[in-house]
Amino acid sequence: MYLCLMQQPLGKEVAVVGGGPAGLLAAQRLAEAGCRVRLYEAQATVGRKFLVAGHGGFNLSNAEDATPFAARYAARTSDFAGFLAHFSPTDLRAWATELGIGTFVGTSGRVFPEAHHKPADLLRAWVTRLQALGVELHVRHRWLGFGPDGALYLRNETTGERTTLQPAATLLALGGASWAKTGSDGAWLPELERAGVSVVPFMPGNCGAGVAWSEFFRAKVGRQPLKNIALSCGGATVHGEIMLTDYGLEGTPVYALTPQLRAALATGTPALLHLHLKPDLSSTQLLDKLARRKPGKSVASFLGEALRLGSPVPTLLRELSPAAFPAAPTEAAALLSALPIPVTGLRPLDEAISTAGGVAWEALDEHLMLRVRPGTFVAGEMLDWEAPTGGYLLQGCFSTGAWAARGILHWLENSP
Ligand SMILES: Cc1cc2nc3c(=O)[nH]c(=O)nc-3n(C[C@H](O)[C@H](O)[C@H](O)COP(=O)(O)OP(=O)(O)OC[C@H]3O[C@@H](n4cnc5c(N)ncnc54)[C@H](O)[C@@H]3O)c2cc1C
C-alpha cells in the first residue's frame, strides 16, 4: 500500500545514496509521495548488480506463501514478515507490470520477467519513470561519510569536487560487499562504524564451497553437474542440482547451505556436506535396487543401469570413499544417501551472490532509521540479513526499500 494518504511532505528534500533496487524503489515511493528526491550513485550508471542478477536467470521474487516466504529470512523472519506485508511479492509483480514488464511464475515458484524482457528493459523503464517523477539522478557521486555537523560528504567522481548536503532525511542503500566491480564494495562499513553505528563483519552468503579434490579427480571430472540430488548440512537439506568444479562445488543447494557451512567452519571442525544421490527413491526402493546387484558386475555399470548414476558418480564415489563399493545393500544405500564431502572453506566474499553482515539490527529502530543518526535510514543488502537465492534477495531489497521510504515519510511528517 502506498503512503500517499499521509499528509504529503511536499518539496521536502530527501537524499537517497545508492542506486540499486533498494534505493531506486525507495526513491520512487518518496517521489510519488511528493518529496524532492536526489539520488546519488558512485558508478556511472545505476543498477549494475541488478543487471548482473539478470545474467543467469533473473529471479525477481517467488510465489511462495507469506509464512514460508518470511521464514526464508531465518533469524529476521518476524521483521521480514512486516516488510513483506508492506511490499509483497504481489506488489512487486504489479510494480513491474506497471512499468510494462509482465512476469510469470516458473515451475520452481520463482518469479521471472516474461521471456522477451531483459533485465535492462526493466531498468530502463524504471529510470524513465523515476525521471518522470522528478527524481534527480546524480551518477558518479560517491558518499564519503558524515561531517561533524551531520552533513553528508559526497565526491564527484568525474571532477573530484567535494560537496556537502543537509537533506531533511537520507536513505543509505549502498548494497553488500560482493561483486565489487558493480559498485557494491562494502567500503561504507568503516564509515558507519566511525559514526557510531553498530555493524557486523561481512561474510559470504550464497557462495560456492571449496573441496580439496585430487589431481586425478580434477583432470577426469572437470566441471560436471549432478542433477536431482539432495545436500545436507547442520540439519538442513536442500534438493536441486550442483556443479562439480575444479575447486569444489557450486549450485543452489550449496548456496542455500552457506549459513550452515559457515557455522561448521567457524568451530574449526571439518565442515561436512552429505550428498544424497537418489533422494527421489524411498530407502526401501533404494535397498531393493541395490539388492539386485549380480556378482561380477562392475560398480560403474551397475550404478548406471540400475540407478541411472552414470559419470561422474563412480569417480566421485572413488574420490570420497576410496574403500571398495560395499557389497551389502544396507551399507551401499547408506553411502549413496549420505556421501560425506569435506568442505575446506567458502569461496571468497567477492564471488558470493549475497553478503551476510552489515548494519546490525540493534543499530536501527522499527522504521529502519539509525538510532545514532535520526533522519538517516538504511535499506537493502547493507542490512545484516541473508536469504537463499530464488527471488528472496531482490524481494528483500525491494521490501526494505519500501519500508524505509515509509519510515522517511513518517519522519518528515513528524519533524519540524
Ligand atoms: C551474480 C548474481 C546474481 C544474482 N541473482 C539474483 C536473482 O536472480 N534474484 C535475486 O533475488 N537476487 C539476485 N542477486 C542479488 C541481488 O542482485 C542483490 O541482493 C541486490 O542487487 C542488492 O540490492 P541493493 O539495492 O541492496 O544493493 P546493490 O544492488 O548492491 O546497489 C547498491 C548501490 O550502491 C552504490 N554505492 C555503494 N557505495 C556507494 C557510495 N559510497 N556512494 C554512492 N553509491 C554507492 C553501488 O554502486 C550500487 O549501485 C544476485 C546477485 C549476484 C551477484
Ligand as a Chemical Component Dictionary entry (heavy atoms), coordinates in Angstrom:
data_LIG
# 
_chem_comp.id                   LIG 
_chem_comp.type                 NON-POLYMER 
_chem_comp.pdbx_formal_charge   0 
_chem_comp.three_letter_code    LIG 
# 
loop_
_chem_comp_atom.comp_id 
_chem_comp_atom.atom_id 
_chem_comp_atom.alt_atom_id 
_chem_comp_atom.type_symbol 
_chem_comp_atom.charge 
_chem_comp_atom.model_Cartn_x 
_chem_comp_atom.model_Cartn_y 
_chem_comp_atom.model_Cartn_z 
_chem_comp_atom.pdbx_ordinal 
LIG C1  C1  C 0 25.651 -12.977 -9.798 1  
LIG C2  C2  C 0 24.450 -12.511 -9.031 2  
LIG C3  C3  C 0 23.193 -12.987 -9.355 3  
LIG C4  C4  C 0 22.089 -12.602 -8.605 4  
LIG N1  N1  N 0 20.860 -13.080 -8.946 5  
LIG C5  C5  C 0 19.783 -12.745 -8.210 6  
LIG C6  C6  C 0 18.492 -13.209 -8.568 7  
LIG O1  O1  O 0 18.294 -13.846 -9.620 8  
LIG N2  N2  N 0 17.448 -12.917 -7.732 9  
LIG C7  C7  C 0 17.628 -12.190 -6.581 10 
LIG O2  O2  O 0 16.672 -12.004 -5.834 11 
LIG N3  N3  N 0 18.817 -11.642 -6.284 12 
LIG C8  C8  C 0 19.901 -11.912 -7.058 13 
LIG N4  N4  N 0 21.117 -11.372 -6.738 14 
LIG C9  C9  C 0 21.238 -10.471 -5.572 15 
LIG C10 C10 C 0 20.766 -9.034  -5.872 16 
LIG O3  O3  O 0 21.314 -8.597  -7.100 17 
LIG C11 C11 C 0 21.208 -8.116  -4.731 18 
LIG O4  O4  O 0 20.771 -8.662  -3.500 19 
LIG C12 C12 C 0 20.632 -6.711  -4.889 20 
LIG O5  O5  O 0 21.101 -6.113  -6.073 21 
LIG C13 C13 C 0 21.027 -5.825  -3.707 22 
LIG O6  O6  O 0 20.334 -4.610  -3.865 23 
LIG P1  P1  P 0 20.736 -3.301  -3.050 24 
LIG O7  O7  O 0 19.926 -2.192  -3.606 25 
LIG O8  O8  O 0 20.684 -3.552  -1.601 26 
LIG O9  O9  O 0 22.266 -3.070  -3.390 27 
LIG P2  P2  P 0 23.055 -3.037  -4.769 28 
LIG O10 O10 O 0 22.264 -3.577  -5.888 29 
LIG O11 O11 O 0 24.367 -3.653  -4.464 30 
LIG O12 O12 O 0 23.230 -1.461  -5.032 31 
LIG C14 C14 C 0 23.990 -0.651  -4.179 32 
LIG C15 C15 C 0 24.445 0.551   -4.982 33 
LIG O13 O13 O 0 25.095 1.475   -4.103 34 
LIG C16 C16 C 0 26.201 2.040   -4.788 35 
LIG N5  N5  N 0 27.181 2.508   -3.798 36 
LIG C17 C17 C 0 27.934 1.758   -2.953 37 
LIG N6  N6  N 0 28.701 2.567   -2.192 38 
LIG C18 C18 C 0 28.409 3.835   -2.562 39 
LIG C19 C19 C 0 28.859 5.112   -2.093 40 
LIG N7  N7  N 0 29.761 5.245   -1.106 41 
LIG N8  N8  N 0 28.344 6.236   -2.670 42 
LIG C20 C20 C 0 27.399 6.125   -3.655 43 
LIG N9  N9  N 0 26.943 4.948   -4.137 44 
LIG C21 C21 C 0 27.435 3.816   -3.573 45 
LIG C22 C22 C 0 26.728 0.895   -5.639 46 
LIG O14 O14 O 0 27.499 1.360   -6.718 47 
LIG C23 C23 C 0 25.452 0.185   -6.069 48 
LIG O15 O15 O 0 24.977 0.639   -7.311 49 
LIG C24 C24 C 0 22.239 -11.708 -7.499 50 
LIG C25 C25 C 0 23.498 -11.187 -7.209 51 
LIG C26 C26 C 0 24.608 -11.578 -7.964 52 
LIG C27 C27 C 0 25.956 -11.019 -7.615 53 
# 
loop_
_chem_comp_bond.comp_id 
_chem_comp_bond.atom_id_1 
_chem_comp_bond.atom_id_2 
_chem_comp_bond.value_order 
_chem_comp_bond.pdbx_ordinal 
LIG C1  C2  SING 1  
LIG C2  C3  SING 2  
LIG C2  C26 DOUB 3  
LIG C3  C4  DOUB 4  
LIG C4  N1  SING 5  
LIG C4  C24 SING 6  
LIG N1  C5  DOUB 7  
LIG C5  C6  SING 8  
LIG C5  C8  SING 9  
LIG C6  O1  DOUB 10 
LIG C6  N2  SING 11 
LIG N2  C7  SING 12 
LIG C7  O2  DOUB 13 
LIG C7  N3  SING 14 
LIG N3  C8  DOUB 15 
LIG C8  N4  SING 16 
LIG N4  C9  SING 17 
LIG N4  C24 SING 18 
LIG C9  C10 SING 19 
LIG C10 O3  SING 20 
LIG C10 C11 SING 21 
LIG C11 O4  SING 22 
LIG C11 C12 SING 23 
LIG C12 O5  SING 24 
LIG C12 C13 SING 25 
LIG C13 O6  SING 26 
LIG O6  P1  SING 27 
LIG P1  O7  DOUB 28 
LIG P1  O8  SING 29 
LIG P1  O9  SING 30 
LIG O9  P2  SING 31 
LIG P2  O10 DOUB 32 
LIG P2  O11 SING 33 
LIG P2  O12 SING 34 
LIG O12 C14 SING 35 
LIG C14 C15 SING 36 
LIG C15 O13 SING 37 
LIG C15 C23 SING 38 
LIG O13 C16 SING 39 
LIG C16 N5  SING 40 
LIG C16 C22 SING 41 
LIG N5  C17 SING 42 
LIG N5  C21 SING 43 
LIG C17 N6  DOUB 44 
LIG N6  C18 SING 45 
LIG C18 C19 SING 46 
LIG C18 C21 DOUB 47 
LIG C19 N7  SING 48 
LIG C19 N8  DOUB 49 
LIG N8  C20 SING 50 
LIG C20 N9  DOUB 51 
LIG N9  C21 SING 52 
LIG C22 O14 SING 53 
LIG C22 C23 SING 54 
LIG C23 O15 SING 55 
LIG C24 C25 DOUB 56 
LIG C25 C26 SING 57 
LIG C26 C27 SING 58 
# 
